[in-house]
Amino acid sequence: MLTEMESKALLSAFHIPVARTMVAHSPNEALLIAQQLGFPVAMRSIRRHHAQERRGWCGAQLEQCHEVRAAYQHIIDNVQHNRPNAKMDGISIER
C-alpha cells in the first residue's frame, strides 16, 4: 500500500497531473511552503496508518500567511484532542 506522497510521486512519474504537495513540520515551515507553492493552499495532517482520515483537514482556501499559521496549530490541536496517541508525520500542504 502506498502513502499519499508515494502515490503522487508514482502518478507524476507517468505524467499524470497531481496537486503540488509538500510536508511541513512546524508553523514557520508551513508558511514558507505555502509561499513557495502559492496561495490558496489546503492543509491536513499526515498520520501513520491514518493518512486519509478527514479530522486533520483545515480547508482548501487558505489565502494569507496568518491563516496558514493558525491552520497548522488548529490541525495539531485537533489531532491531539481526537487521537492523543497518534504519531504525526507532518502537515501536508498542497495547491
Contacts in CASP RR format, 6 or more apart in sequence:
PFRMAT RR
TARGET T0000
AUTHOR 0000-0000-0000
METHOD contacts of the structure
MODEL  1
MLTEMESKALLSAFHIPVARTMVAHSPNEALLIAQQLGFPVAMRSIRRHH
AQERRGWCGAQLEQCHEVRAAYQHIIDNVQHNRPNAKMDGISIER
2 10 0 8 1.000
3 51 0 8 1.000
4 21 0 8 1.000
4 46 0 8 1.000
4 51 0 8 1.000
4 52 0 8 1.000
4 92 0 8 1.000
5 21 0 8 1.000
5 23 0 8 1.000
5 46 0 8 1.000
8 18 0 8 1.000
8 19 0 8 1.000
8 21 0 8 1.000
11 17 0 8 1.000
11 18 0 8 1.000
12 18 0 8 1.000
19 42 0 8 1.000
19 94 0 8 1.000
19 95 0 8 1.000
20 37 0 8 1.000
20 94 0 8 1.000
20 95 0 8 1.000
21 92 0 8 1.000
21 93 0 8 1.000
21 94 0 8 1.000
22 33 0 8 1.000
22 36 0 8 1.000
22 37 0 8 1.000
22 92 0 8 1.000
22 93 0 8 1.000
22 94 0 8 1.000
23 46 0 8 1.000
23 89 0 8 1.000
23 90 0 8 1.000
23 91 0 8 1.000
23 92 0 8 1.000
23 93 0 8 1.000
24 30 0 8 1.000
24 32 0 8 1.000
24 33 0 8 1.000
24 72 0 8 1.000
24 90 0 8 1.000
24 91 0 8 1.000
24 93 0 8 1.000
25 90 0 8 1.000
25 91 0 8 1.000
26 72 0 8 1.000
27 68 0 8 1.000
27 69 0 8 1.000
27 72 0 8 1.000
27 73 0 8 1.000
30 43 0 8 1.000
30 68 0 8 1.000
30 69 0 8 1.000
30 71 0 8 1.000
30 72 0 8 1.000
30 91 0 8 1.000
30 93 0 8 1.000
31 65 0 8 1.000
31 68 0 8 1.000
31 69 0 8 1.000
33 93 0 8 1.000
34 41 0 8 1.000
34 62 0 8 1.000
34 65 0 8 1.000
34 68 0 8 1.000
34 93 0 8 1.000
35 65 0 8 1.000
37 93 0 8 1.000
37 94 0 8 1.000
37 95 0 8 1.000
38 95 0 8 1.000
39 62 0 8 1.000
39 63 0 8 1.000
39 64 0 8 1.000
39 95 0 8 1.000
40 60 0 8 1.000
40 61 0 8 1.000
40 62 0 8 1.000
40 63 0 8 1.000
40 95 0 8 1.000
41 60 0 8 1.000
41 62 0 8 1.000
41 68 0 8 1.000
41 93 0 8 1.000
41 94 0 8 1.000
41 95 0 8 1.000
42 57 0 8 1.000
42 58 0 8 1.000
42 59 0 8 1.000
42 60 0 8 1.000
42 61 0 8 1.000
42 62 0 8 1.000
42 93 0 8 1.000
42 94 0 8 1.000
42 95 0 8 1.000
43 57 0 8 1.000
43 58 0 8 1.000
43 59 0 8 1.000
43 62 0 8 1.000
43 68 0 8 1.000
43 71 0 8 1.000
43 72 0 8 1.000
43 75 0 8 1.000
43 91 0 8 1.000
43 92 0 8 1.000
43 93 0 8 1.000
43 94 0 8 1.000
44 56 0 8 1.000
44 57 0 8 1.000
44 58 0 8 1.000
44 75 0 8 1.000
44 91 0 8 1.000
44 92 0 8 1.000
45 53 0 8 1.000
45 55 0 8 1.000
45 56 0 8 1.000
45 75 0 8 1.000
45 76 0 8 1.000
45 78 0 8 1.000
45 79 0 8 1.000
45 88 0 8 1.000
45 90 0 8 1.000
45 91 0 8 1.000
45 92 0 8 1.000
46 88 0 8 1.000
46 89 0 8 1.000
46 90 0 8 1.000
46 91 0 8 1.000
46 92 0 8 1.000
47 53 0 8 1.000
47 79 0 8 1.000
47 83 0 8 1.000
47 86 0 8 1.000
47 87 0 8 1.000
47 88 0 8 1.000
47 89 0 8 1.000
48 86 0 8 1.000
48 87 0 8 1.000
48 89 0 8 1.000
50 83 0 8 1.000
50 86 0 8 1.000
55 78 0 8 1.000
55 79 0 8 1.000
55 82 0 8 1.000
55 83 0 8 1.000
56 75 0 8 1.000
56 78 0 8 1.000
56 79 0 8 1.000
58 71 0 8 1.000
58 74 0 8 1.000
58 75 0 8 1.000
58 78 0 8 1.000
59 71 0 8 1.000
62 68 0 8 1.000
62 71 0 8 1.000
68 93 0 8 1.000
72 91 0 8 1.000
75 91 0 8 1.000
76 88 0 8 1.000
76 91 0 8 1.000
79 86 0 8 1.000
79 88 0 8 1.000
80 86 0 8 1.000
END
